[in-house]
Amino acid sequence: MAAKRRAKTAPPKERKTAKPARAERAPKAVADEEKASMPLESALAVATGIMLLLALILVDYEKGVHYGEGMFFKGSYGASADSGE
């Protein structure tokens, strides 16, 4: 019977240096500086303006289609009723 082979011994590995303690580490980002972004008040003002403009256009569309009045859609009165015949 053959004898079992011995495992080769590997040379000792070099160890990595330890990370510095949390107190010694430099902060990743300065907390005092804010990221450049739109303030909440400005975002709400823009969203409100867009919604008011959309409401104006939708009301004008309804007045033009159903009553023949309005600023933008007054020529489309009865256009939807004539197309069904």
Protein Blocks (a to p, Z undefined) as FASTA:
>chain_A
ZZddddddddddddddddddfklpccfbdfkbccddddfklmmmmmmmmmmmmmmmmmmm
mmmmmnopajklmmmgoklmmmmZZ
